[in-house]
Amino acid sequence: MPQGPRTERVGEGFREILAEEIQKLKDPRAGFITVTGVRVSNDLHVAWVSYTVFGDERARAGSRAALRSASPYLRRELARQIRLKTVPELRFEEDDTTEGGDRIDRIIEELHRGEAP
């Protein structure tokens, strides 16, 4: 879905607010979560929040559950800090680009070790 200047601007505003508010969560399941981006639908009814979590699968699962649980609170904070007619539904999706980069780094390292005399 192509985004226009308005949805990009709104998404960036959401990213800043959510990044700050997620760090304030008191939920012990919420690990070290970094919001990497927010895409907003053209009608502003849905926001897809991309995030990364530091840790193993157990930490990622706990953080997923914490974000789902905190969604109503996060929507209220968005409503309080940004003036829009409707506050979008938040859909959280784990950003796996860092895992892909780590995998590529490991492959390159293995290739270099294989080339060494």
Secondary structure, 3 states (H helix, E strand, C coil): CCCCHHHHHHHHHHHHHHHHHHHCCCCCCCCEEEEEEEEECCCCCEEEEEEEEECCHHHHHHHHHHHHHHHHHHHHHHHHHCCCCCCCEEEEEECCHHHHHHHHHHHHHHHHHHHCC
